[in-house]
Amino acid sequence: MLHGRALRYIDEVARQGSIRRAAKELNVAASAINRHILELEEEMGAPLFERMPRGLKLTSPGEILVAHIRETLRAHEKMKAEIAGLRGLSHGRVAIATMATLASGRLAEVVADFREAHPHVELELTVSDRGGVMDLVAGGGAEIALAYNLPQDPRLARVAEYQHRLGAVVAPDHPLTAKASVRVSDCLLYPMVLAPRGISLREAVETLAPAHAAIEPMVETNSMELMKRLTRRVPHVTFLNRVDVDQELRDGDLAFLPLQGAAGRQRLTLVHRARGTLSPAASRAVLRLHRHVAAQLAQQRRHPLGRFGRQPVDQDARRAVEGFHDALDRHAETQRDGGGP
């Protein structure tokens, strides 16, 4: 019969690939962990770890055991959360997987709001690429995930999906702001700040680029804040989702130019593991995430002028800004039609 302490010891050794690192993480003696492993290997009649020059690697029996251990630990945490819920408490722990651009952008606000509403619930946020996010949820490393362009996967259950407009983000006085919308080919003339390959933003841009076009960014970064800072300076261009620059548009620091065509959109998906049920804390987190994303999309529909910068502060200013935007749009249409000013 496995006891709770032994379960956590084996799980941590599997995660760390080292008894010494697991002991440091758990704040216990390495000899105690090693003793539990040896006793369990004797009980199972099979080695659980392969001793390698640089650490420990799970054997096939070890992989089966660790899968069982993690399932047991998840069930135990869920049971404790449900009992706490019956007592009217809000304790618990939620592990969320996401992508770098989301973690450095909108999720910070969601996490802050959730912590304020549920101060006793612990949040763990793990950043990975698309495949890593899916594996984290499917393997139990995270309860829920928010990520772009996730493919269908029988291991995952979709809670909600949102369509986000992708566009070029530039300084308000950038030459491209003469256009109401742009193509990726329009942006190739300017120094680009792009996400690294393998990130959904980069994949979307390369898909929309002309065939055989050379996508050569001047700067590659997975930091959304750095993308925004650099594009405040003409003539840099980056590509982000409309909701990622809401605050900058309201402040008049950046302009957002939608990419032309239906392909200029990204799917933001909220998922959880298909097997089992969510803990009460994770259910609250899912609801909070859904409400936040839905509210952002509703705000976009209410404030369509955001792509040109600062929102008007009164009705006279609003009419003046609308007239200015109409003039820009008429000018852009004239330019596209080949007419004069």
SEMAR-784791 format. One line per 5 residues: their letters; for each residue x, y, z of N, C-alpha, C, O. Coordinates in steps of 0.1 Angstrom, whole numbers, plus 5000, padded with zeros to 4 digits. Layout:
<nodes>
A) X Y Z X Y Z X Y Z X Y Z | ...
</nodes>
This chain:
<nodes>
MLHGR) 5009 4988 5000 5000 5000 5000 5009 5012 5000 5018 5014 5009 | 5007 5021 4991 5015 5034 4990 5009 5044 5000 4997 5046 5000 | 5019 5051 5007 5015 5061 5016 5017 5075 5009 5025 5076 5000 | 5010 5085 5015 5011 5098 5008 5025 5104 5007 5028 5109 4997 | 5033 5102 5017 5047 5107 5017 5055 5100 5006 5062 5107 4998
ALRYI) 5054 5087 5005 5061 5080 4994 5056 5084 4981 5064 5085 4971 | 5043 5087 4979 5038 5091 4966 5045 5104 4962 5049 5105 4950 | 5046 5113 4971 5052 5126 4967 5066 5125 4965 5072 5132 4956 | 5073 5117 4972 5088 5114 4970 5090 5109 4956 5098 5115 4948 | 5083 5099 4952 5085 5092 4939 5081 5102 4928 5088 5103 4918
DEVAR) 5070 5109 4929 5066 5119 4919 5077 5130 4917 5080 5134 4906 | 5082 5135 4928 5092 5146 4927 5105 5141 4921 5111 5148 4913 | 5109 5129 4924 5121 5123 4918 5119 5122 4903 5129 5125 4895 | 5107 5118 4899 5104 5116 4885 5105 5130 4878 5110 5131 4866 | 5100 5140 4884 5100 5154 4879 5114 5159 4878 5118 5166 4868
QGSIR) 5122 5157 4888 5135 5164 4889 5146 5155 4882 5156 5161 4878 | 5143 5142 4881 5154 5133 4875 5166 5132 4884 5176 5128 4879 | 5164 5134 4897 5175 5134 4906 5170 5133 4920 5161 5140 4924 | 5176 5124 4928 5172 5122 4942 5176 5135 4950 5169 5140 4959 | 5188 5140 4947 5193 5151 4954 5185 5164 4952 5181 5171 4961
RAAKE) 5181 5166 4939 5173 5178 4936 5158 5176 4942 5153 5186 4947 | 5153 5164 4942 5140 5162 4948 5141 5164 4963 5131 5170 4969 | 5151 5159 4970 5153 5161 4984 5153 5176 4987 5148 5181 4997 | 5161 5184 4979 5161 5198 4981 5148 5205 4980 5144 5214 4988 | 5140 5201 4969 5127 5207 4967 5117 5203 4978 5109 5212 4982
LNVAA) 5118 5191 4983 5109 5187 4994 5114 5190 5008 5106 5188 5018 | 5127 5194 5009 5133 5197 5022 5133 5185 5031 5129 5185 5043 | 5137 5174 5025 5139 5161 5033 5153 5156 5030 5160 5160 5020 | 5157 5146 5037 5170 5140 5035 5170 5131 5023 5160 5124 5020 | 5180 5132 5014 5181 5123 5002 5181 5109 5006 5175 5100 4998
SAINR) 5187 5105 5017 5187 5091 5021 5173 5085 5024 5170 5074 5021 | 5164 5094 5029 5151 5090 5032 5143 5087 5019 5136 5077 5018 | 5145 5095 5009 5139 5093 4996 5144 5080 4989 5137 5072 4984 | 5158 5079 4990 5164 5067 4984 5159 5054 4991 5157 5044 4984 | 5157 5054 5004 5152 5043 5011 5138 5039 5006 5135 5027 5004
HILEL) 5129 5049 5005 5116 5047 5000 5116 5040 4986 5108 5031 4983 | 5125 5045 4977 5125 5040 4964 5130 5026 4964 5124 5017 4957 | 5140 5022 4972 5145 5009 4972 5135 4999 4978 5133 4988 4973 | 5127 5004 4988 5117 4995 4994 5106 4993 4984 5100 4982 4983 | 5102 5003 4976 5091 5002 4967 5096 4993 4955 5088 4985 4950
EEEMG) 5108 4994 4951 5113 4985 4940 5113 4971 4944 5110 4962 4936 | 5117 4969 4957 5116 4955 4962 5102 4949 4963 5099 4938 4959 | 5093 4958 4967 5079 4954 4968 5073 4951 4954 5065 4942 4952 | 5076 4959 4944 5071 4958 4930 5078 4947 4923 5073 4942 4913 | 5090 4943 4927 5098 4933 4920 5103 4938 4907 5106 4930 4898
APLFE) 5105 4951 4906 5111 4957 4893 5117 4970 4896 5113 4977 4905 | 5128 4974 4889 5134 4987 4891 5124 4998 4885 5118 4996 4875 | 5123 5009 4893 5115 5020 4889 5122 5031 4882 5117 5038 4874 | 5135 5032 4884 5144 5042 4878 5156 5035 4872 5162 5026 4878 | 5160 5040 4861 5173 5036 4855 5184 5046 4860 5182 5058 4857
RMPRG) 5194 5041 4866 5205 5050 4871 5214 5054 4859 5221 5046 4854 | 5213 5067 4855 5221 5072 4844 5233 5081 4850 5232 5085 4861 | 5243 5083 4841 5254 5092 4846 5250 5106 4851 5256 5111 4860 | 5239 5111 4845 5235 5125 4848 5221 5125 4856 5215 5135 4857 | 5217 5114 4862 5205 5114 4869 5197 5101 4868 5203 5091 4864
LKLTS) 5184 5102 4871 5176 5090 4870 5165 5092 4859 5160 5103 4857 | 5162 5081 4853 5152 5080 4842 5142 5069 4845 5146 5058 4849 | 5129 5072 4844 5119 5062 4847 5120 5050 4838 5123 5051 4825 | 5119 5038 4843 5118 5026 4835 5103 5025 4831 5095 5033 4835 | 5100 5014 4823 5086 5012 4819 5077 5010 4831 5066 5016 4832
PGEIL) 5081 5001 4841 5073 4999 4853 5072 5013 4861 5061 5016 4866 | 5083 5020 4861 5082 5033 4868 5072 5043 4861 5066 5050 4869 | 5072 5043 4848 5062 5052 4842 5048 5048 4845 5039 5057 4847 | 5045 5035 4846 5031 5031 4850 5028 5035 4864 5017 5040 4867 | 5038 5033 4873 5036 5037 4887 5034 5052 4889 5025 5056 4896
VAHIR) 5042 5060 4882 5041 5075 4883 5028 5080 4878 5022 5089 4883 | 5023 5074 4867 5010 5078 4862 4999 5075 4872 4990 5083 4874 | 5000 5063 4879 4991 5060 4890 4992 5070 4902 4982 5074 4907 | 5005 5073 4905 5007 5082 4916 5001 5096 4914 4994 5102 4922 | 5003 5101 4902 4998 5114 4899 4983 5115 4898 4976 5124 4902
ETLRA) 4977 5104 4893 4962 5103 4893 4957 5103 4908 4947 5109 4911 | 4964 5095 4916 4960 5095 4930 4962 5108 4937 4953 5112 4945 | 4973 5115 4935 4975 5128 4941 4965 5138 4936 4960 5147 4944 | 4961 5138 4924 4951 5147 4919 4937 5144 4925 4930 5153 4929 | 4934 5131 4926 4921 5128 4933 4921 5132 4947 4911 5136 4953
HEKMK) 4933 5131 4954 4934 5135 4968 4931 5150 4969 4924 5154 4978 | 4938 5158 4961 4936 5172 4961 4922 5176 4958 4916 5186 4965 | 4916 5170 4949 4902 5172 4945 4892 5169 4957 4883 5177 4960 | 4895 5158 4964 4887 5154 4975 4888 5165 4986 4878 5168 4992 | 4900 5170 4989 4902 5180 4999 4895 5193 4996 4889 5199 5004
AEIAG) 4895 5196 4983 4889 5209 4978 4874 5207 4980 4867 5217 4984 | 4868 5196 4977 4854 5194 4978 4849 5194 4992 4839 5200 4995 | 4857 5188 5001 4854 5189 5015 4854 5203 5020 4846 5208 5028 | 4865 5211 5016 4866 5225 5020 4854 5233 5014 4849 5242 5021 | 4849 5229 5002 4838 5236 4997 4825 5233 5005 4817 5242 5006
LRGLS) 4824 5221 5010 4813 5218 5019 4813 5226 5032 4802 5229 5037 | 4825 5230 5036 4826 5238 5048 4824 5253 5045 4826 5261 5054 | 4822 5256 5032 4820 5270 5029 4833 5277 5027 4834 5290 5027 | 4844 5270 5026 4858 5276 5024 4861 5277 5009 4854 5271 5001 | 4872 5285 5006 4876 5286 4992 4890 5283 4991 4897 5288 4982
HGRVA) 4895 5274 4999 4909 5270 4998 4910 5260 4985 4900 5255 4981 | 4923 5259 4980 4925 5250 4969 4937 5255 4961 4944 5264 4965 | 4939 5248 4950 4951 5251 4942 4947 5248 4928 4940 5238 4924 | 4950 5258 4919 4947 5256 4905 4960 5258 4896 4967 5268 4898 | 4963 5248 4888 4974 5249 4879 4969 5252 4865 4961 5245 4859
IATMA) 4975 5263 4859 4970 5267 4846 4982 5267 4836 4993 5272 4840 | 4980 5262 4824 4990 5262 4814 4986 5272 4803 4975 5274 4800 | 4996 5279 4798 4994 5290 4788 5006 5292 4780 5016 5286 4781 | 5005 5302 4771 5016 5306 4762 5022 5319 4767 5017 5326 4775 | 5035 5321 4762 5043 5333 4767 5036 5346 4765 5035 5354 4774
TLASG) 5030 5348 4753 5024 5361 4750 5011 5363 4758 5008 5375 4762 | 5004 5353 4762 4993 5354 4771 4997 5357 4785 4991 5365 4792 | 5007 5350 4790 5012 5352 4803 5017 5366 4806 5016 5371 4816 | 5024 5372 4795 5029 5385 4797 5019 5396 4794 5022 5408 4795 | 5007 5392 4790 4997 5402 4787 4985 5401 4796 4985 5404 4808
RLAEV) 4974 5396 4790 4961 5397 4797 4960 5388 4810 4952 5391 4819 | 4967 5377 4810 4965 5368 4822 4969 5374 4835 4964 5370 4846 | 4978 5384 4835 4982 5391 4847 4970 5397 4854 4969 5396 4866 | 4962 5403 4846 4950 5410 4851 4940 5399 4857 4934 5401 4867 | 4938 5388 4850 4929 5378 4854 4934 5372 4867 4926 5370 4876
VADFR) 4947 5369 4868 4953 5363 4880 4951 5373 4892 4947 5369 4903 | 4953 5386 4890 4951 5396 4901 4937 5396 4905 4934 5396 4917 | 4927 5396 4896 4913 5396 4899 4909 5383 4907 4902 5384 4917 | 4914 5372 4902 4911 5359 4909 4916 5359 4923 4909 5354 4932 | 4929 5363 4925 4935 5363 4938 4927 5372 4948 4925 5369 4959
EAHPH) 4922 5383 4942 4914 5393 4951 4901 5386 4955 4897 5388 4966 | 4895 5379 4946 4882 5373 4949 4884 5360 4957 4875 5357 4965 | 4895 5353 4955 4897 5340 4962 4911 5340 4968 4920 5333 4963 | 4914 5348 4979 4927 5349 4984 4934 5337 4989 4946 5336 4991 | 4926 5327 4992 4931 5314 4998 4934 5303 4988 4938 5292 4991
VELEL) 4931 5306 4975 4934 5297 4965 4947 5299 4958 4950 5311 4954 | 4956 5289 4958 4969 5291 4952 4968 5289 4937 4961 5280 4932 | 4976 5297 4929 4976 5296 4915 4990 5293 4910 5000 5298 4915 | 4991 5283 4901 5004 5280 4895 5002 5281 4880 4994 5275 4874 | 5011 5290 4874 5010 5293 4860 5022 5288 4853 5033 5292 4856
TVSDR) 5021 5279 4843 5032 5274 4836 5031 5278 4821 5020 5277 4815 | 5042 5283 4816 5043 5287 4802 5050 5277 4794 5060 5271 4797 | 5044 5274 4782 5049 5264 4773 5045 5267 4759 5037 5277 4757 | 5050 5260 4749 5045 5261 4735 5032 5253 4734 5027 5247 4744 | 5026 5253 4722 5013 5247 4720 5013 5232 4724 5004 5228 4731
GGVMD) 5022 5225 4719 5023 5211 4723 5025 5208 4737 5019 5199 4743 | 5033 5217 4744 5036 5215 4758 5024 5218 4766 5021 5212 4776 | 5016 5229 4762 5004 5232 4769 4994 5220 4769 4988 5217 4779 | 4992 5214 4757 4983 5203 4756 4988 5191 4764 4979 5185 4771 | 5001 5188 4764 5006 5177 4772 5004 5179 4787 5002 5170 4795
LVAGG) 5006 5192 4791 5005 5195 4805 4991 5192 4810 4989 5186 4821 | 4981 5196 4803 4967 5193 4807 4964 5179 4806 4958 5173 4815 | 4967 5172 4795 4964 5158 4793 4971 5150 4803 4966 5139 4808 | 4983 5153 4807 4991 5145 4817 4989 5149 4831 4994 5142 4840 | 4980 5159 4834 4977 5162 4848 4986 5173 4854 4985 5176 4866
GAEIA) 4996 5178 4846 5004 5189 4851 4997 5202 4853 5002 5210 4860 | 4986 5203 4846 4978 5215 4847 4963 5211 4846 4960 5201 4839 | 4954 5218 4853 4940 5215 4853 4933 5221 4841 4925 5215 4834 | 4937 5234 4837 4931 5241 4826 4942 5248 4818 4953 5249 4823 | 4938 5252 4806 4948 5259 4797 4940 5269 4789 4929 5267 4785
LAYNL) 4947 5280 4786 4943 5290 4777 4954 5292 4767 4965 5296 4771 | 4951 5290 4754 4961 5290 4744 4955 5293 4730 4943 5291 4728 | 4964 5297 4721 4960 5300 4708 4961 5288 4699 4970 5280 4699 | 4951 5286 4690 4951 5277 4679 4954 5263 4683 4962 5256 4676 | 4947 5258 4693 4949 5244 4697 4942 5235 4688 4930 5237 4685
PQDPR) 4948 5224 4683 4941 5215 4674 4931 5206 4682 4933 5206 4695 | 4922 5199 4676 4914 5190 4683 4922 5179 4689 4931 5174 4682 | 4919 5175 4701 4926 5165 4708 4917 5157 4717 4910 5164 4726 | 4915 5144 4716 4905 5137 4724 4909 5137 4739 4900 5134 4747 | 4921 5141 4742 4925 5142 4756 4919 5154 4763 4919 5155 4776
LARVA) 4915 5164 4755 4911 5177 4761 4896 5180 4758 4891 5176 4748 | 4890 5186 4768 4876 5191 4766 4876 5206 4764 4882 5213 4772 | 4869 5211 4754 4869 5225 4751 4858 5232 4759 4846 5228 4759 | 4861 5242 4767 4851 5250 4774 4845 5261 4766 4833 5263 4765 | 4854 5268 4759 4850 5279 4751 4861 5282 4740 4873 5279 4742
EYQHR) 4857 5289 4730 4866 5293 4719 4863 5307 4715 4851 5310 4713 | 4873 5315 4713 4870 5329 4709 4879 5333 4697 4890 5328 4695 | 4873 5341 4688 4880 5345 4676 4886 5359 4679 4879 5368 4682 | 4899 5360 4677 4906 5373 4679 4912 5378 4667 4918 5371 4659 | 4910 5391 4664 4915 5397 4652 4930 5400 4654 4934 5405 4664
LGAVV) 4937 5395 4644 4952 5397 4644 4955 5410 4635 4949 5412 4625 | 4965 5418 4639 4968 5429 4631 4982 5434 4633 4989 5429 4642 | 4986 5444 4625 4999 5450 4626 4998 5461 4637 4988 5468 4637 | 5008 5461 4645 5008 5472 4656 5020 5481 4653 5031 5476 4652 | 5017 5494 4653 5027 5504 4649 5025 5516 4658 5015 5517 4665
APDHP) 5034 5525 4657 5033 5538 4663 5022 5546 4656 5019 5544 4644 | 5015 5555 4663 5003 5563 4657 5007 5571 4645 4999 5573 4637 | 5020 5575 4644 5024 5583 4633 5032 5575 4622 5039 5580 4614 | 5030 5562 4623 5037 5553 4613 5030 5555 4599 5018 5557 4599 | 5038 5554 4588 5032 5555 4575 5021 5545 4572 5011 5549 4564
LTAKA) 5021 5534 4578 5010 5524 4575 4997 5528 4581 4987 5523 4576 | 4996 5538 4590 4983 5542 4595 4975 5549 4585 4963 5552 4588 | 4980 5552 4573 4972 5558 4563 4962 5547 4557 4953 5551 4550 | 4965 5534 4560 4956 5524 4555 4946 5520 4566 4949 5520 4578 | 4934 5516 4562 4924 5511 4572 4927 5497 4576 4924 5493 4588
SVRVS) 4933 5489 4568 4938 5475 4571 4950 5473 4562 4953 5480 4552 | 4958 5462 4565 4970 5460 4558 4971 5445 4555 4964 5436 4561 | 4980 5442 4546 4985 5428 4543 4999 5427 4549 5006 5436 4552 | 5003 5414 4552 5016 5412 4557 5026 5417 4547 5037 5422 4551 | 5024 5416 4534 5033 5421 4524 5035 5436 4525 5046 5441 4522
DCLLY) 5025 5444 4530 5027 5458 4532 5037 5461 4543 5044 5471 4543 | 5038 5452 4552 5047 5454 4564 5061 5449 4562 5070 5453 4570 | 5064 5442 4551 5077 5437 4549 5087 5448 4546 5099 5445 4546 | 5083 5459 4542 5091 5471 4539 5098 5477 4552 5107 5485 4551 | 5092 5473 4563 5096 5480 4576 5103 5469 4585 5101 5457 4584
PMVLA) 5112 5474 4594 5118 5465 4604 5107 5458 4613 5100 5465 4619 | 5107 5445 4613 5097 5438 4621 5102 5432 4634 5114 5428 4635 | 5094 5433 4644 5096 5427 4657 5087 5415 4658 5075 5417 4659 | 5092 5403 4658 5083 5391 4657 5086 5381 4668 5097 5381 4674 | 5076 5373 4671 5077 5362 4680 5086 5351 4674 5087 5350 4662
PRGIS) 5093 5343 4682 5101 5332 4676 5093 5322 4669 5081 5321 4671 | 5100 5314 4660 5093 5303 4653 5088 5293 4664 5094 5291 4674 | 5076 5287 4661 5070 5278 4670 5059 5284 4679 5052 5277 4685 | 5059 5297 4679 5049 5305 4687 5038 5308 4677 5040 5312 4665 | 5025 5307 4682 5014 5308 4673 5013 5322 4665 5009 5322 4653
LREAV) 5018 5333 4671 5018 5346 4665 5027 5345 4652 5023 5350 4642 | 5038 5339 4654 5048 5338 4642 5042 5329 4631 5043 5333 4619 | 5036 5318 4635 5030 5309 4625 5019 5316 4617 5018 5314 4605 | 5011 5324 4624 5000 5331 4618 5005 5341 4607 5000 5342 4596 | 5016 5348 4611 5021 5358 4602 5027 5351 4590 5026 5356 4579
ETLAP) 5035 5341 4592 5041 5334 4581 5030 5328 4571 5032 5327 4559 | 5019 5323 4577 5008 5318 4569 5002 5328 4560 4999 5326 4548 | 5001 5341 4565 4995 5352 4557 5005 5359 4548 5001 5367 4540 | 5018 5356 4549 5028 5362 4541 5027 5357 4526 5023 5345 4524 | 5031 5364 4516 5032 5359 4503 5041 5347 4501 5051 5346 4509
AHAAI) 5037 5338 4492 5046 5327 4490 5060 5331 4487 5062 5341 4479 | 5070 5324 4492 5084 5327 4490 5089 5340 4495 5100 5344 4493 | 5080 5347 4503 5085 5360 4509 5095 5356 4520 5093 5347 4528 | 5105 5365 4522 5115 5363 4532 5111 5370 4545 5110 5383 4545 | 5108 5363 4555 5104 5369 4568 5116 5370 4576 5121 5360 4582
EPMVE) 5122 5382 4577 5135 5384 4584 5133 5395 4594 5135 5406 4591 | 5129 5391 4606 5127 5401 4617 5140 5408 4621 5151 5401 4621 | 5139 5420 4625 5151 5427 4630 5153 5423 4645 5164 5422 4650 | 5142 5419 4652 5142 5415 4666 5133 5403 4667 5121 5404 4662 | 5137 5392 4674 5129 5381 4677 5128 5381 4693 5138 5381 4700
TNSME) 5115 5380 4698 5113 5379 4712 5100 5373 4715 5090 5375 4708 | 5099 5366 4726 5086 5361 4731 5080 5371 4742 5070 5367 4749 | 5086 5382 4744 5082 5392 4753 5072 5402 4746 5077 5410 4738 | 5059 5402 4750 5050 5411 4744 5053 5425 4748 5051 5434 4740 | 5058 5427 4760 5061 5441 4764 5072 5447 4756 5072 5459 4752
LMKRL) 5083 5439 4752 5093 5444 4744 5088 5447 4730 5092 5457 4724 | 5079 5438 4725 5073 5441 4712 5066 5455 4712 5068 5462 4702 | 5059 5457 4722 5051 5470 4723 5061 5482 4724 5059 5492 4718 | 5071 5480 4732 5080 5491 4734 5088 5495 4721 5089 5507 4718 | 5092 5485 4714 5100 5488 4702 5091 5494 4691 5095 5503 4684
TRRVP) 5078 5490 4690 5069 5495 4680 5064 5509 4683 5057 5515 4675 | 5067 5514 4695 5064 5528 4698 5073 5537 4690 5070 5549 4688 | 5083 5532 4684 5093 5540 4676 5091 5536 4661 5093 5525 4657 | 5088 5546 4654 5087 5545 4639 5101 5541 4634 5111 5547 4639 | 5103 5531 4625 5092 5525 4616 5089 5511 4620 5085 5503 4611
HVTFL) 5092 5506 4633 5090 5492 4636 5076 5488 4635 5066 5495 4636 | 5074 5475 4632 5061 5468 4631 5061 5455 4638 5071 5448 4637 | 5051 5452 4646 5049 5439 4651 5035 5434 4648 5027 5442 4643 | 5032 5422 4652 5018 5416 4650 5013 5411 4663 5019 5402 4669 | 5001 5415 4667 4995 5411 4679 4980 5410 4677 4975 5415 4667
NRVDV) 4974 5404 4687 4959 5404 4687 4954 5417 4692 4960 5424 4700 | 4942 5421 4688 4936 5434 4691 4935 5435 4707 4938 5446 4712 | 4931 5425 4714 4929 5426 4728 4943 5428 4735 4943 5432 4747 | 4954 5424 4729 4967 5425 4736 4971 5440 4737 4981 5443 4744 | 4965 5449 4729 4970 5463 4729 4958 5472 4733 4959 5484 4730
DQELR) 4948 5467 4740 4937 5476 4744 4941 5488 4752 4937 5499 4749 | 4950 5486 4762 4954 5497 4770 4962 5508 4762 4960 5520 4764 | 4971 5503 4754 4979 5512 4746 4971 5520 4736 4974 5531 4733 | 4960 5513 4731 4951 5520 4722 4943 5531 4729 4941 5542 4724 | 4939 5528 4741 4931 5538 4749 4940 5550 4752 4936 5561 4753
DGDLA) 4953 5547 4755 4963 5557 4759 4968 5565 4746 4975 5575 4748 | 4966 5560 4734 4971 5567 4722 4985 5564 4720 4992 5571 4712 | 4991 5553 4726 5005 5550 4724 5008 5542 4712 5019 5542 4706 | 4998 5534 4707 5000 5525 4696 4987 5525 4687 4977 5530 4691 | 4989 5521 4674 4978 5519 4665 4977 5504 4661 4987 5498 4660
FLPLQ) 4965 5500 4658 4962 5486 4654 4956 5486 4641 4946 5492 4639 | 4962 5479 4631 4957 5478 4617 4954 5464 4614 4963 5456 4613 | 4941 5461 4613 4937 5447 4611 4943 5441 4598 4945 5448 4588 | 4947 5428 4599 4952 5421 4587 4940 5417 4578 4930 5412 4583 | 4941 5419 4566 4930 5416 4556 4928 5401 4555 4937 5393 4556
GAAGR) 4915 5398 4553 4911 5384 4550 4907 5376 4563 4911 5380 4574 | 4900 5366 4561 4895 5358 4572 4906 5351 4579 4904 5348 4591 | 4917 5349 4572 4928 5342 4579 4935 5351 4589 4943 5346 4597 | 4932 5364 4589 4938 5372 4599 4932 5372 4613 4930 5382 4619 | 4929 5360 4617 4923 5358 4630 4930 5346 4637 4935 5337 4631
QRLTL) 4930 5347 4651 4935 5336 4658 4924 5330 4667 4915 5338 4672 | 4924 5317 4670 4914 5311 4679 4921 5310 4693 4931 5303 4695 | 4914 5316 4702 4919 5314 4716 4909 5304 4723 4897 5306 4723 | 4915 5294 4728 4907 5282 4733 4910 5280 4748 4921 5280 4753 | 4899 5278 4755 4900 5274 4770 4896 5260 4771 4885 5256 4767
VHRAR) 4905 5252 4777 4903 5237 4777 4906 5232 4791 4913 5238 4799 | 4901 5220 4794 4905 5212 4806 4907 5198 4802 4903 5194 4790 | 4911 5189 4811 4913 5175 4808 4900 5169 4805 4890 5171 4812 | 4899 5160 4795 4886 5154 4792 4882 5144 4802 4870 5142 4805 | 4891 5137 4809 4888 5127 4819 4886 5134 4832 4893 5144 4836
GTLSP) 4877 5129 4840 4874 5135 4854 4867 5148 4854 4862 5153 4843 | 4866 5154 4865 4859 5166 4867 4868 5177 4873 4878 5173 4880 | 4865 5189 4871 4873 5200 4877 4871 5202 4892 4860 5199 4897 | 4881 5206 4899 4879 5209 4913 4871 5222 4914 4870 5229 4904 | 4865 5225 4926 4858 5237 4927 4866 5250 4924 4861 5259 4918
AASRA) 4879 5250 4928 4887 5261 4926 4890 5263 4911 4890 5274 4906 | 4892 5252 4904 4895 5252 4889 4882 5257 4882 4883 5264 4872 | 4871 5252 4887 4858 5257 4880 4857 5272 4882 4852 5278 4872 | 4860 5277 4893 4859 5292 4895 4869 5299 4886 4866 5309 4880 | 4881 5293 4884 4891 5299 4875 4886 5299 4861 4888 5309 4854
VLRLH) 4880 5288 4856 4875 5287 4843 4864 5298 4841 4864 5305 4830 | 4855 5300 4850 4845 5310 4849 4851 5324 4848 4846 5332 4840 | 4861 5327 4857 4868 5340 4857 4874 5343 4843 4873 5354 4838 | 4881 5333 4838 4888 5334 4825 4878 5337 4814 4880 5346 4806 | 4867 5329 4814 4857 5331 4803 4851 5345 4804 4849 5351 4794
RHVAA) 4847 5349 4816 4841 5362 4817 4851 5373 4813 4847 5383 4806 | 4864 5372 4816 4874 5382 4813 4875 5383 4798 4875 5394 4792 | 4877 5372 4791 4879 5372 4776 4867 5377 4769 4868 5386 4760 | 4855 5373 4774 4842 5377 4768 4841 5393 4769 4836 5399 4760 | 4844 5398 4781 4843 5412 4784 4852 5420 4775 4849 5431 4770
QLAQQ) 4865 5415 4772 4874 5422 4764 4869 5423 4749 4870 5433 4743 | 4863 5412 4745 4858 5411 4731 4845 5421 4730 4844 5427 4720 | 4837 5421 4740 4826 5431 4740 4831 5445 4740 4825 5453 4733 | 4841 5448 4747 4847 5461 4747 4852 5466 4734 4850 5477 4730 | 4858 5456 4726 4862 5459 4713 4850 5463 4704 4852 5473 4696
RRHPL) 4839 5456 4705 4828 5460 4697 4822 5473 4701 4816 5480 4692 | 4823 5477 4714 4818 5490 4718 4827 5501 4714 4822 5513 4713 | 4840 5499 4712 4850 5509 4709 4857 5506 4697 4869 5503 4697 | 4851 5506 4685 4858 5503 4673 4868 5513 4669 4876 5510 4660 | 4869 5525 4675 4878 5535 4671 4892 5533 4677 4902 5540 4674
GRFGR) 4894 5523 4685 4906 5521 4692 4918 5519 4683 4929 5522 4688 | 4916 5514 4671 4928 5511 4663 4936 5524 4659 4948 5523 4656 | 4930 5536 4660 4937 5548 4657 4942 5555 4670 4947 5567 4669 | 4940 5550 4681 4946 5556 4693 4937 5560 4704 4927 5553 4706 | 4939 5572 4710 4933 5576 4722 4917 5577 4720 4912 5583 4710
QPVDQ) 4910 5572 4730 4896 5573 4730 4891 5587 4733 4897 5593 4742 | 4881 5593 4727 4876 5606 4730 4871 5607 4745 4865 5597 4750 | 4872 5618 4751 4868 5620 4765 4854 5626 4766 4848 5626 4777 | 4849 5632 4755 4835 5638 4756 4829 5637 4742 4836 5633 4732 | 4817 5641 4741 4810 5639 4728 4815 5648 4717 4816 5643 4706
DARRA) 4819 5660 4720 4825 5669 4710 4838 5663 4705 4840 5663 4693 | 4846 5659 4714 4859 5652 4710 4856 5640 4702 4863 5637 4692 | 4846 5632 4706 4843 5620 4699 4839 5623 4684 4844 5616 4675 | 4831 5633 4682 4827 5636 4668 4839 5641 4660 4840 5638 4648 | 4848 5649 4667 4859 5653 4660 4868 5642 4656 4874 5642 4644
VEGFH) 4870 5632 4665 4879 5621 4662 4873 5612 4651 4879 5608 4642 | 4859 5610 4651 4852 5603 4641 4854 5609 4627 4856 5602 4617 | 4853 5622 4627 4855 5629 4614 4869 5628 4609 4871 5626 4597 | 4879 5628 4618 4893 5626 4614 4895 5612 4608 4902 5610 4598 | 4889 5602 4615 4890 5588 4610 4883 5586 4597 4889 5579 4588
DALDR) 4872 5592 4595 4865 5591 4582 4873 5597 4571 4874 5592 4560 | 4880 5608 4574 4888 5615 4564 4900 5606 4560 4904 5604 4549 | 4906 5599 4571 4917 5590 4568 4912 5578 4560 4919 5574 4550 | 4901 5573 4563 4896 5562 4555 4893 5565 4541 4896 5558 4531 | 4887 5578 4538 4885 5582 4525 4898 5584 4517 4899 5581 4505
HAETQ) 4908 5589 4524 4921 5591 4518 4927 5577 4514 4932 5576 4503 | 4926 5568 4524 4931 5554 4521 4924 5548 4509 4931 5541 4501 | 4911 5549 4508 4903 5544 4497 4908 5550 4484 4909 5544 4473 | 4910 5563 4484 4914 5571 4472 4928 5565 4467 4931 5563 4456 | 4937 5563 4477 4950 5558 4474 4950 5545 4468 4957 5541 4458
RDGGG) 4941 5536 4474 4940 5522 4468 4934 5522 4454 4937 5514 4446 | 4925 5532 4451 4919 5533 4438 4928 5540 4428 4925 5541 4416 | 4939 5545 4433 4948 5551 4423 4945 5566 4421 4951 5572 4412 | 4936 5572 4428 4932 5586 4426 4942 5595 4433 4950 5591 4441 | 4939 5608 4431 4948 5618 4438 4942 5622 4451 4932 5616 4455
P) 4948 5632 4458 4943 5635 4471 4931 5643 4470 4925 5647 4480
</nodes>
